[in-house]
Amino acid sequence: LFGGMAMTLGYLTNSPTIFAHAVLVEVADDVHDSLVLLLRWWPFNGKDTSKLIMYMLPHHMFGLLISFPMILNGWHKNVNAMAIGSALLMAGGITLAVHTIQRSQNRKNAQDAWEQYWIGLLNSSVFYFCRFYVFPVRSYRMLFTEGMWSQMTPATKAVAAFGMLCMTYFNVLVGLDIIVKLDKSLKNAREMGGYDEAVEITTGKLKKYAADTTKNAEQMLEDAKALTVEDIAVAAERTGKASVKALSEIEFDFGDLEKDFNLAVEALNGKIQDLGKIDFKEIQNSEPFLKVQTAVSDTLEKISSELKLS
């Protein structure tokens, strides 16, 4: 969340320095998260992490492979690179916030069930927009429209291509998982009933939330203006030292990797089978989906118009 906010701040203020510091924060997180997954440290405490390794390790490989060449070659000054980093990390931050809200709700309660579905649908819209529109479009502009690809050495091209492949793999895998979970959420909400009442209550909540969010956003903007490059540098340095210390204490047995990989492949096959059982026509023709689809289409159309203007 901190890295995503700092990247977004660098992008919005057109500050490559802030963006570069945010990239280093992301690298520290990539190292830390990869270690706790592979070594099963807290919060896993020895539990099976094979599914998460299948998802998250390629995701972190993107950051680990791209970040240092980006800074050393000056790519962090490119507005498309800043847009990509901001979109990817903020999409992840929003997903974490959504999961936190959904975990606090009761699936057996009609109001909570519908809110879980609507929140999940909103999150999926943000995820698909950031990772299947911003990421590929901005990547193409940066690499080919602006000619960056032709200026790379063969080794740099290989690193960049593999990093892009890792992120695309992660996006597709999580994108499929989102569809499966969204389908289950919709079925559960329809079983609970109470759609009209849920709409009325949720509308009231959203009005209050909008007012509170506006107030909080104004305060965050004031805090961001007071944030200095030195503050970000100190935070990045502390995180980097903690990661280096953790690396020096590694005692890793690679013998379990093959077993973990096989378990992860089985889990992926299960997700694909679940995806094949979904009745997409039933979902597309449902009244809640059609209403949300219309709202999302209108929003994306406005965003597209603003992007064309800019």
N, C-alpha and C positions, 0 to 999 in steps of 0.2 A: 504493500500500500504506500509506504513512504517513497520507495523508488519510483512507483508509477506517478505519484503526485509531483515528485521533483522533476521527472521527465516532462510531464504535462506543463509544469511551470516553465521549464526551459523552452518548450515548444511555443507556448503562448507569448512569452516575453522575448522570443527569438534570441535566447542566450545559450550558445554552445557550451559555455563553461559549466553552467548549472546542469545541462543535459549530460555532459561528460561525467560529472560527479555522480549523477543519478545512475549512469551506466555502471560505475564501479560499485555502487550499493547493490545493484542487481547481480553483479558477478559474485559478490560476497554471499548473497542469498542463494545463488545457484550452487555454490560450493557447499554451503551449510546444509541446504535441503537435500542435496545428493548424498552427502555423508550420512545424515540421519536415516535416510532410506536404505542405503546399502549396508550400513552397520547396525541398523535397527536400534538406534538410540532413542531417547525420549523425544516425542511422546509415544513411540511405538513399543519401547521396552521389550524387544525380542519378538514381537508379533510378526506375522507374515506380511511383508510389504511388496510381494511380487506384483500385485495389480497396480499399485502406485508406481512401482519402478517402470512398468510397461508404459504408463502414461507420462510420468514426470521426467524421467531421465532424458528422453529425446528433447523434451521441452527445455531442460536446463542446458543441454548440449548446444542449443542454438545460442544462448547467451554467452556460454563459455568460449565458443568458437568465434563469434562475431565481435564481441565487445572490444578486445584488445586491438585487432586489426582496424576496427572502426575509429578508435581514438588515435592510433599511430598514423593512420593514413588521412586523418582529418575528415572522415565521413560524418562525424558527429556535428559538423557545421552544416550539413545538408538538411534542408527543411523536410524532405521526404523521409530521411532516416529518423529525424525527431518525431515525425508523425507516426511512423511505424512503432517505435519504442513506446510512445505515449498510448497508442491504441491497444497494443498487446498487454501492457502492464495494467492499464486502467480497466480493461475488460476482465482481467484476472481479479483485480481488487473488487470490482462490482460483483463478480461471481461469489467471492468469499463473503461479502456482505449479505447477498441473497441467501446463501446456504445457512448463515447464522440466523437469519429471520425464519427460514423454513423449519430449522431444527427446533425452534421455540413454539411451533404451532402443532395443534392436535388434528391429525388426519381424519379422526372420527367425528369431528365437529364440522357441520356444513359450512359455516362462515370461514373457518380456518382452511378447509379443503379448497374452497374456491379461491381464496387469497393465495394459497400455495401455488395453484395453477396459474393465476394471473401474474404473480411475481416471477414464476419460472418462465412464462412466455415472454415477459419483458426482458429478463436476463438473456434468454436465447436470442432475442432480436438484437440486443447489444453485442452478444458474442459473435453472431453471424456477420453483423455489419463490420465489426472491428477486424475479425480474423479472416473473413472471406470476401471483403471488399477493400478496406483500407490497406491491409497487409499485402495482398497481391498487386493491387493497383499502384500503390506507392512504391513497391519493390520494383515493378516494371519501369516506372518513370525514372527511378534513381539509377537502375542498372543499365537500361537500354535507351530510353528517351534522352537522358542526359549523358549517355556514353561512358558511364563509369566502368561497365563490364569490359570494354575494349582497352581500358587503361590498366587493368589488373594483370598481375603475373599469373602464370599457370597454377602455381601453388595457392595463391590467394583465391583464384577462381574455384579451385577444388574445395577450399575451406568454406567459401561463401555458399557454394552449391549444396554441400553436405549440410550446412547449418540451415539453409532454407528448406531442405528436404526434411530435416528433423522437425522443424516447426510446422510444416504442412502435415506431416504424419500426426503430430499432436492435435492439430486443429481438426482433422478429419475424425480421429478417434473420439475426441471429446464431443465433437458435433453429433456423432452417431449416438453417443451416450445421452446427450441432452434430449434428443428426439424420443428415445426409449422412455426416459424418466418423465418427459412431458406427457407422453401418451398415458402412462400409468396415473399421473396426477389428474389428468382430465377424466379418466374413467372413474377414479375414486370420487372426484367432485360431483360427477353426475349421479353416482350412487347415493351420495349424501343428500342431493336435492337442495331446495332453498335458494335457487339462483337469484330471483328478483330481490329477495330480502338481503342477500349478500351484496348485490350491486348497490343498494341504497346505503347500507352501512359502510361499505368500502369507499363510496364516493365522499361521505362525510369525513372519513379518515384521511383521504387524499387531500382534501381542502385544508385540513389542519396541518398535514405534513408539508404541503406546499408553502404555507405561511412560515412554518418553523424552518424549513430548508432555506428559504430566502434570507431569513435573518442569520442563520448559521453561515451561509455562503458569504454574506457581507463581512462577517467577522473573520472568516478564513482568508478572505482577500486582504484584509488589513494585516493579518498575521503574516501572510505570504510576502507582502511588501516589506515587512520588517526583517524577513529572513535574508541573511547574508550568505555569500559564497563560503565564507570562513566557517559558518555554522554547518553547512553541508559537508565541507571538507573534513571537519573534526569528526562528524558522525561516520563518514566513509572510512576514515583512518581507524577508528575504534573497531568498526565491523571487520575491516581487513585484518587487523591484528588478532582478533578472536578466531578468524578463519584459519590464519597461519598456525596459530597454537593448536587448533583442532587437527590440522593436517599432520603436525609433528607427532601426534599421539596415536596415529592410525596403526592398527594391527588387524589387517583385513585378510580373510581367507577367501580366495576366489573360487574355492571348490563348490560353494553354494549357488553361484551365479547361474549355472546351467539348470539346476532344479528350479530356481526362481523364474527363469525365463520360460521354462516349459509350463509352469503353473500360470504364468501371465498369458501365454498363448491360449491355454484352455479357457481362461476367463474371457479373453477377447472373442473366441469362438462362441461362447455363451451369449455375449452381447449381440453378436451378429445374428444368432438364431432368434433372440428376442425381437430384434428389429424386423425379421421376416414375418413375425406373427401380428404385426400392427396392421389394423384396418385403416389405411390413410383416407379412404373415401368417407368413412363414417366421421372421422375427425374433421375433414374439410367441409363437410355439409352441416356440422353442428352449429347452432346459433351462436354460442360464445366464441367459437373460432372465427366465424365470419365477421363478427363485430370487431374483434381484436385485429383481424387481418386488415380490415378497412382502416382502422386507426393507425396501424403500423405502416401501411402503404402510404397514407397521407403524410406521416412523419418523415419517412424516407424520401418522399418526393420533395418535401421542403428542404431537407438536408442536401439533396442532390442539386437543387436550384441554388442554394447558398454556396456550395462548392464550385459550381460553374461560374457564379458571379465573382468568387474570390480568385 
